[in-house]
Amino acid sequence: MNAYLCISILFGFISIVVSVQLTQKEQSENNNKEKCGGSGHYQNGYNHHYHQVNGGWSRWSRYTRCSATCGQAQGTRIRFRYCNNPAPANGGYSCRGRSYQREPCYPTPCPVNGGWSQWYSQSKCSATCGEGVKTYIRYCNQPAPAHGGHSCPGSATYRQRCNRTPCPVNGGWSQWYSQSKCSATCGEGVKTYIRYCNQPAPAHGGHSCPGSATYRQRCNRTPCPVNGGWSQWYSQSKCSATCGEGVKTYIRYCNQPAPANGGHSCPGSATYRQRCNRTPCPVHGAWSNWHRPSQCSVSCGGGVRTRIRYCDHPAPANGGSYCPGSAYLQEPCNPTPCPVDGGWSNWQTQSKCSVTCGGGVRSSIRYCDHPAPAHGGSSCSGSATRREPCNFTPCPVNGGWSSWNSPWQCSVTCGGGVKTLVRYCNHPSPAYGGNSCTGSAIRREPCNSTPCPVSTTTTTTTTTSTQAPTTTTTTTTTATTTTTTTTTPTTTSTSTLPTTTTTKSNPTTTRPHNYITIRSLLK
């Protein structure tokens, strides 16, 4: 449209320039005419007269194309003419008026495909009982097809069964019978008719005949002429289009009154058409094709990939609805199961501890089933068995005797004495709840049984000094024995426990193992 407007402006400017130039030329020639004393050509002192030619318009050219396209309301078209039939010459006048004409134009309407209206009930059920049929209708006017558009597909009507319950028998009227003649022979009279409720008679709870059994009818033996009169206008159809621009038809009837008995019919047309619904039609959105899918969400094990489409074929406009459905489509992909690497179960004890105390070994096992390797996955790494220490609690140790020792000498050197032997419960010592040694820790046995020699010399006998192993004092006993005939040698007997140290200045004493037990047994 802008291009056509520019062209029209350009031609207008050209026509103005041409008109101005012709006017200037005309003025110049008029001046020459004055110099020459009239029309003609002045040359070399001579006045040569020529015939003056005024300009004449050519025929109008064809109109240019309308600046508006299909579906637009109004445009403009232009046609031209030229001042060359004939062209002005010899001082003739240029053509008067414009060299172009511009007029509004209306483009060819766009094709409109028909669309169905909703279903409307065209009639009631054909029977109130028994079985009837009800008809539905729809109209191809949403919008109506126009300008070469396709008509609506499918049927405009369909029938549906209805009211299948059995019917009572209602009374039916007979035909009308003339009960009296017309009350007047001309102009207008009344005639009475009667009918009977017997076609059929009401039965089985059916209704009696509705209405009156008589009616009165006007009658004219000599009818008068009646001229027709129009009714009011009625809408004959809906607007042919709901938008864009349609046509609505109105009708009237020649029945107010209807012409009769030679009267004149109604003057004028019974119908007229009116433009309607000029607002632009809504454009409902339509989806583009699905675009290429995205990458799968996973490489294995079943994932999802997404496709997308756009509501731009066409995009909704003028209040049209958006595309129905979703712009996204998800579809499964990569259903191949993923490799599953094996995993160890918890350790399970396979055997008891090799010992009940003192530290042993037991075996444990685990299984590669949490999960088991599948679909090419790696097996479990490491060993399925292991050995681990157990039962660290020390075992009970029962006491064991050492060998017999003789810590003391014989009680006498001759004549028969007693020698004490001792043993210790330390091979091994009892430990960790083990039993102590059984039996006695000491024993006595005879010793130095050789008879002592007999002496005749009286000798002073010195008492034996006995030093106890567990005391810090020294006790010395001295006795003097006088014998008349026999002298007994003085015998000094010293009995000292081994490993006993007696010191007056230091009371600390180191005693052997189980010393107290041995002392108690010796008492």
C-alpha positions in Angstrom: 0.0 0.0 0.0 2.9 2.4 0.7 4.3 1.7 -2.7 1.1 2.6 -4.5 0.8 5.8 -2.4 4.3 6.8 -3.3 3.6 6.2 -7.0 0.4 8.3 -6.8 2.3 11.2 -5.2 5.1 10.9 -7.8 2.6 11.1 -10.7 0.8 14.0 -9.0 4.1 15.9 -8.7 5.0 15.2 -12.4 1.5 16.5 -13.5 2.1 19.7 -11.5 5.5 20.2 -13.0 4.2 19.6 -16.6 1.3 22.0 -16.0 3.6 24.7 -14.7 6.0 24.3 -17.7 3.1 24.4 -20.1 1.7 27.6 -18.4 5.1 29.3 -18.7 5.4 28.2 -22.3 1.9 29.6 -23.0 2.8 33.0 -21.4 5.9 33.2 -23.5 4.0 32.5 -26.7 1.4 35.1 -25.7 4.2 37.6 -25.3 5.5 36.8 -28.8 1.9 37.2 -30.1 1.8 40.7 -28.7 5.1 41.5 -30.2 4.0 40.1 -33.6 0.6 41.6 -33.4 -1.2 38.4 -33.1 -0.8 34.7 -33.3 2.1 33.6 -35.5 5.8 33.2 -35.6 8.1 36.2 -36.0 11.3 35.4 -37.9 13.7 37.6 -39.9 11.3 40.5 -39.6 8.4 38.6 -41.1 5.4 37.4 -39.1 4.6 33.8 -40.1 1.1 32.8 -38.8 0.4 29.1 -37.6 -2.8 27.5 -36.4 -3.0 27.5 -32.5 -3.5 24.0 -31.1 -4.9 23.5 -27.6 -4.0 20.4 -25.7 -6.4 17.5 -25.3 -6.5 14.6 -22.9 -5.9 11.0 -23.9 -8.1 8.2 -22.7 -7.8 7.1 -19.1 -5.4 4.3 -18.6 -6.4 1.2 -16.7 -6.5 1.4 -12.9 -3.5 0.2 -11.0 -3.9 -2.8 -8.7 -5.7 -2.2 -5.4 -3.2 -1.3 -2.7 -5.1 -3.5 -0.2 -4.8 -7.3 -0.2 -7.2 -10.1 0.5 -9.1 -9.6 3.8 -8.3 -5.9 4.2 -11.1 -3.4 4.5 -10.2 -0.8 1.8 -7.4 0.3 -0.5 -6.7 2.8 -3.3 -6.2 2.5 -7.0 -5.0 5.1 -9.6 -5.4 5.7 -13.3 -3.7 8.2 -15.6 -4.3 10.3 -18.7 -1.9 12.3 -20.8 -2.2 15.7 -22.5 -1.2 14.4 -25.9 -4.5 14.1 -27.8 -3.4 16.5 -29.2 -0.5 18.0 -27.4 -0.7 21.8 -27.0 1.2 23.6 -29.8 1.6 27.0 -31.3 0.7 28.7 -28.1 -2.4 26.5 -27.5 -3.6 25.9 -24.0 -2.5 22.9 -21.9 -5.1 20.4 -20.8 -7.2 21.4 -17.9 -7.8 19.2 -14.9 -5.7 16.5 -13.2 -3.8 13.9 -15.1 -4.7 11.2 -12.6 -7.7 9.9 -10.7 -7.7 8.0 -7.4 -10.6 6.0 -6.0 -11.1 3.7 -3.1 -11.1 -0.1 -3.9 -12.1 -3.2 -2.1 -10.0 -6.3 -2.5 -11.4 -9.7 -3.2 -12.5 -11.3 0.1 -10.3 -14.2 1.3 -11.7 -17.7 1.0 -13.6 -18.7 4.2 -14.1 -22.4 4.9 -17.4 -23.3 6.5 -17.6 -24.3 10.2 -20.4 -26.1 11.9 -22.5 -24.5 14.6 -23.6 -26.4 17.7 -26.4 -29.0 17.4 -29.9 -27.5 17.8 -33.1 -29.5 18.4 -35.0 -29.1 15.1 -38.1 -30.8 16.4 -39.6 -32.4 19.4 -39.8 -36.1 19.7 -42.1 -37.4 17.0 -44.0 -39.3 19.6 -44.5 -38.8 23.3 -44.6 -42.5 23.9 -44.1 -45.8 22.1 -41.1 -44.8 20.1 -40.4 -41.6 18.3 -37.6 -39.8 16.5 -36.1 -36.5 17.4 -34.2 -34.6 14.8 -31.2 -32.3 15.5 -29.7 -29.8 13.1 -26.6 -27.8 12.8 -25.7 -24.9 10.5 -22.7 -24.3 8.4 -22.3 -20.7 9.6 -19.5 -20.7 12.2 -18.4 -19.3 9.8 -20.5 -19.8 6.6 -18.4 -20.8 3.6 -17.6 -17.8 1.4 -15.4 -16.7 -1.4 -14.6 -20.2 -2.6 -14.0 -21.7 0.8 -14.9 -25.3 1.5 -18.3 -26.2 2.8 -18.6 -28.0 6.2 -17.9 -31.8 6.0 -20.5 -34.3 7.3 -24.2 -34.2 7.6 -26.2 -31.2 8.9 -28.8 -33.4 10.6 -29.0 -36.6 12.6 -32.0 -38.4 14.1 -32.2 -40.0 17.6 -34.8 -42.4 19.0 -36.9 -41.1 21.9 -39.9 -41.7 24.1 -40.1 -45.5 23.9 -42.6 -46.0 26.7 -46.0 -47.4 25.6 -48.7 -44.8 24.9 -52.2 -44.3 26.3 -54.9 -43.8 23.7 -56.0 -40.2 23.6 -59.2 -39.3 22.0 -59.1 -38.0 18.4 -61.4 -35.7 16.6 -63.5 -36.6 13.7 -63.6 -34.3 10.7 -65.5 -31.1 10.9 -69.1 -31.2 9.9 -71.1 -28.2 8.8 -73.6 -27.5 11.5 -75.2 -24.4 10.0 -75.0 -22.3 6.8 -73.2 -18.9 6.6 -75.0 -16.3 8.6 -74.7 -13.8 5.8 -74.9 -14.1 2.1 -72.3 -11.4 1.4 -69.8 -9.1 3.0 -69.1 -11.2 6.0 -71.0 -13.9 7.9 -70.4 -16.7 10.3 -70.7 -20.5 9.7 -70.6 -23.0 12.5 -68.9 -26.4 12.3 -69.0 -29.4 14.7 -66.8 -32.5 15.3 -66.9 -35.6 17.4 -64.3 -37.1 19.8 -64.4 -40.6 18.3 -61.4 -41.0 16.0 -60.5 -42.8 18.2 -62.5 -42.4 21.4 -60.2 -41.8 24.5 -59.3 -45.1 26.2 -56.9 -46.6 28.7 -56.5 -43.4 30.6 -55.8 -41.3 27.5 -56.8 -37.7 27.4 -60.1 -36.6 25.9 -59.9 -34.6 22.7 -58.4 -31.1 23.3 -60.1 -28.0 22.2 -63.7 -27.2 21.4 -66.1 -29.5 19.5 -67.3 -26.5 17.6 -65.9 -23.5 15.9 -67.2 -20.6 14.0 -65.8 -19.4 10.7 -66.2 -16.2 8.9 -67.8 -16.5 5.5 -68.4 -14.3 2.5 -70.7 -15.2 -0.2 -69.6 -12.1 -2.2 -65.9 -11.5 -1.2 -64.5 -8.0 -1.1 -61.1 -7.2 -2.6 -58.4 -7.0 0.0 -55.0 -5.3 -0.8 -51.9 -6.9 0.8 -50.0 -5.3 3.6 -46.5 -6.0 4.8 -45.7 -7.6 8.2 -42.7 -6.4 10.2 -39.2 -7.4 9.2 -38.0 -10.8 10.5 -34.5 -12.2 10.7 -34.4 -14.9 8.1 -30.9 -16.1 8.8 -28.0 -15.5 11.1 -25.0 -13.5 10.0 -23.3 -15.5 7.3 -20.0 -14.9 9.2 -19.2 -14.5 12.8 -16.4 -12.1 12.0 -14.5 -10.6 9.1 -17.8 -9.3 7.5 -20.9 -11.3 6.7 -24.4 -10.7 5.4 -27.7 -11.1 7.3 -31.0 -11.5 5.5 -34.3 -10.1 6.6 -37.8 -11.0 5.3 -41.3 -9.7 5.6 -44.6 -11.2 4.6 -47.5 -9.8 2.7 -50.1 -10.9 5.2 -51.0 -7.8 7.1 -53.5 -8.4 5.5 -52.7 -10.8 2.7 -54.1 -9.8 -0.7 -57.4 -11.5 -1.5 -60.3 -11.4 -3.8 -58.4 -9.5 -6.5 -56.7 -7.0 -4.2 -53.2 -5.7 -4.9 -50.1 -7.5 -3.7 -47.7 -5.6 -1.4 -45.3 -3.2 -3.1 -41.5 -3.5 -2.8 -39.2 -6.4 -2.0 -39.9 -9.0 0.6 -36.2 -9.3 1.5 -33.2 -7.2 2.1 -29.6 -8.0 3.0 -27.5 -6.1 5.6 -23.7 -6.3 6.4 -22.8 -7.6 9.8 -20.0 -8.8 12.1 -17.2 -6.7 10.6 -14.7 -7.2 13.4 -11.6 -9.2 12.5 -11.9 -13.0 12.9 -10.0 -14.7 15.7 -7.1 -16.6 14.5 -6.6 -19.8 16.5 -3.1 -20.9 17.0 -1.7 -24.1 15.4 1.3 -26.1 16.3 4.5 -26.3 14.2 6.1 -29.7 13.5 7.9 -31.4 16.4 11.6 -30.4 16.5 14.4 -32.8 16.9 14.5 -34.5 20.3 17.1 -33.6 23.0 19.7 -36.0 24.1 18.6 -38.9 26.3 18.7 -38.2 30.0 20.8 -41.4 30.6 23.1 -43.5 28.5 21.5 -46.8 29.7 18.8 -48.2 31.8 15.9 -46.3 30.3 15.8 -42.5 30.1 13.7 -39.8 28.6 14.3 -37.4 25.8 12.1 -34.3 25.0 10.7 -32.9 21.8 9.4 -29.3 21.5 7.0 -27.5 19.1 5.8 -23.9 18.8 2.4 -22.4 18.5 3.2 -20.3 15.5 1.6 -22.1 12.5 -0.2 -19.6 12.8 0.2 -17.8 16.1 -3.1 -17.0 17.8 -4.4 -13.5 17.0 -7.5 -11.3 17.5 -8.6 -13.3 20.6 -8.1 -16.7 19.0 -7.4 -19.6 21.3 -3.9 -20.9 22.0 -2.9 -24.2 20.6 -4.4 -27.1 22.6 -2.1 -29.7 24.2 1.4 -29.5 25.5 4.4 -27.9 23.7 6.6 -30.7 25.1 6.6 -34.4 24.3 8.7 -36.9 26.3 9.5 -40.3 24.9 11.6 -43.2 26.3 15.1 -43.8 25.1 18.2 -46.0 25.8 16.3 -48.9 27.3 19.4 -51.2 27.4 20.1 -52.2 31.0 23.2 -50.5 32.6 26.2 -52.6 33.7 25.9 -53.5 37.3 29.1 -53.9 39.3 29.1 -56.6 41.9 29.1 -55.7 45.6 30.1 -57.8 48.7 27.6 -58.9 51.3 28.4 -58.6 55.0 31.0 -61.0 56.4 29.5 -64.3 57.7 31.3 -66.5 60.2 32.2 -69.7 58.4 33.8 -71.7 61.4 34.1 -71.5 65.1 37.3 -70.2 66.8 40.1 -72.8 66.8 40.5 -72.5 70.6 38.2 -71.4 73.4 40.9 -69.2 75.1 44.4 -67.9 74.7 44.0 -66.6 71.1 42.8 -68.6 68.1 41.7 -68.2 64.5 38.3 -68.4 62.8 37.2 -68.1 59.2 34.7 -65.7 57.7 33.1 -65.6 54.2 31.2 -63.1 52.1 29.3 -63.3 48.8 29.3 -61.1 45.7 25.5 -60.6 45.6 24.9 -57.1 47.0 24.3 -56.7 44.1 25.4 -59.6 41.9 27.3 -58.4 38.8 25.0 -58.1 35.7 25.0 -56.8 32.2 28.7 -56.8 31.8 29.4 -55.1 35.2 32.7 -55.8 37.1 32.8 -58.6 39.6 33.7 -57.9 43.3 37.3 -57.1 44.0 39.2 -58.7 46.9 38.9 -62.1 48.5 35.7 -63.8 49.5 37.2 -65.4 52.6 39.4 -64.1 55.5 40.9 -65.4 58.8 40.8 -63.3 61.9 42.0 -63.8 65.5 39.6 -64.7 68.3 39.2 -65.7 72.0 42.0 -63.5 73.4 41.1 -64.2 77.0 44.0 -66.0 78.6 43.3 -69.7 79.5 43.3 -70.8 83.2 46.7 -72.1 84.4 46.8 -74.8 87.0 49.6 -74.7 89.5 52.5 -77.2 89.3 55.0 -78.3 92.0 58.7 -77.6 91.7 61.2 -80.3 92.6 61.9 -81.1 96.3 64.5 -78.9 97.9 66.3 -79.3 101.2 66.7 -75.8 102.6 67.9 -77.1 106.0 70.5 -79.6 107.2 69.7 -82.7 109.2 68.6 -81.9 112.7 71.6 -83.9 114.1 74.9 -85.0 112.7 74.6 -88.5 114.0 72.3 -90.8 116.0 69.3 -90.3 113.7 67.7 -87.0 113.0 65.1 -85.4 110.8 65.6 -83.6 107.5 62.8 -81.3 106.1 62.2 -81.1 102.3 60.2 -78.4 100.7 58.7 -77.7 97.2 57.0 -74.7 95.6 53.8 -74.3 93.6 55.5 -72.4 90.8 56.1 -74.8 87.9 53.9 -73.0 86.8 52.2 -70.8 89.3 48.4 -71.0 89.2 46.9 -68.1 87.1 43.6 -66.9 85.5 41.5 -69.0 87.7 43.5 -72.2 87.4 43.6 -74.7 90.3 46.4 -74.5 92.9 48.8 -77.4 93.4 47.4 -80.5 95.3 49.3 -82.1 98.1 51.7 -80.9 100.8 54.5 -78.5 100.2 56.9 -80.1 102.8 57.9 -83.6 103.9 60.2 -84.9 106.6 62.6 -87.8 106.2 65.1 -89.4 108.5 68.8 -88.4 108.2 72.2 -89.0 109.9 71.2 -92.4 111.3 74.8 -93.3 112.1 75.3 -93.7 115.9 77.2 -91.0 117.6 80.7 -91.9 119.2 80.8 -92.3 123.1 83.3 -90.0 125.1 84.6 -90.5 128.8 85.7 -86.9 129.3 83.6 -84.5 131.2 83.0 -81.7 128.9 81.1 -78.6 129.3 78.4 -78.7 126.7 77.7 -75.5 124.9 74.1 -75.0 124.0 73.1 -74.7 120.4 72.5 -71.3 119.0 69.6 -71.3 116.8 68.9 -68.4 114.5 65.4 -68.1 113.1 65.2 -67.0 109.5 62.5 -64.5 110.1 63.7 -62.6 113.3 66.1 -59.7 113.7 67.4 -60.8 117.1 69.9 -63.5 118.0 69.1 -66.0 120.8 71.9 -68.0 122.4 71.3 -70.7 125.0 74.2 -72.1 127.0 74.0 -75.2 129.3 76.7 -76.9 131.3 76.5 -80.6 131.9 78.8 -82.3 134.4 79.3 -86.0 134.0 81.3 -88.1 136.4 82.5 -90.8 134.1 81.7 -89.7 130.7 82.5 -86.5 128.9 80.2 -85.7 126.1 81.6 -83.4 123.5 80.0 -80.1 123.1 77.9 -80.1 120.0 76.9 -76.9 118.5 73.9 -77.2 116.1 73.0 -74.3 114.0 69.8 -74.4 111.9 69.5 -71.5 109.4 66.9 -71.2 106.7 68.4 -70.6 103.3 68.3 -67.1 101.9 67.6 -65.5 105.3 69.6 -62.5 106.2 69.8 -61.3 109.9 71.0 -57.9 110.6 70.6 -56.0 113.8 71.1 -52.6 112.2 68.6 -53.2 109.3 65.4 -54.9 110.1 64.5 -55.6 106.4 64.4 -59.3 105.6 64.1 -61.0 102.3 62.1 -64.3 102.6 61.8 -67.2 100.1 58.6 -68.0 98.2 56.0 -69.7 100.3 58.0 -69.0 103.4 55.0 -68.3 105.6 53.4 -71.6 104.5 56.5 -73.6 105.3 56.9 -71.9 108.7 53.3 -72.7 109.6 53.8 -76.3 108.6 57.0 -76.6 110.7 55.4 -75.5 113.9 
